[in-house]
Amino acid sequence: MFSLKDLKYQPIPLPDRIDMPDTDMIAAAQTYYQTMRRRHSVRDFCDRPVPKEIIAACIKTAGSAPSGANHQPWHFVAIENPDLKKQIRLAAEEEEKRFYAGGGGDEWIKALEPIGTNADKPHLEIAPWLIVIFAQRYGELADGKRYKNYYVPDSVGIATGFLISALHQSGLVSLTHTPNPMRFLNTLLNRPKSEKPVMILTVGHPHDKATVPSVAKLKKPLEEILTWA
């Protein structure tokens, strides 16, 4: 918790400076690309346990992400409790049933057909961890005074990317899940109204018979996602 006396501008020398020759930088960039291209969204999990220390380290990585005014407008709830995971699954599936029954609209549901998804979400119970990501509309100082957060969706999105990358680097797989609406998560996880649930991240090890949809391997080529100017 910050206090006002901590929030004064004071420049310090850049810590942890990295100075590499161009050749090493190119190699590092290519190595990271090769690592991340092996990341897949997985829907088939096994129940192999994952140490809490791994989850904690990955969330610390997420917490190091840049954010608007450095307000860090996020909160992560890591869930291992089987009963709580079951409650989340049941509540999420209720929302998903409405979605696939027509609530999502024909175009959206049609777009999901190549992915092969439906309203059944057993992975929410099977995987050893669920991480629910909340966005904080405002924060509180040590004296209880509220302050507004800025660029909240952008900041939380960046932190979530950090988290997914860290989990992959740790040898785990994950799956993003966004049932709509998600307010049931505030109730189940006892989070305040000032926080908006953004995503459920299912985390663990893949089942030995896990599959991914073939279309997931279709990525836009560089010339379609990059313009040099």
Secondary structure, 3 states (H helix, E strand, C coil): CCCHHHCCCCCCCCCCCCCCCHHHHHHHHHHHHHHHCCCCECCCECCCCCCHHHHHHHHHHHCCCCCECCCCCEEEEEECCHHHHHHHHHHHHHHHHHHHHHHCCHHHHHHHHHHCCCCCCCHHHHCCEEEEEEEECEEECCCCCEEECECHHHHHHHHHHHHHHHHHHCCCEEEEECCCCCCHHHHHHCCCCCEEEEEEEEEECECCCCCCCHHHHCCCCHHHHCCCC
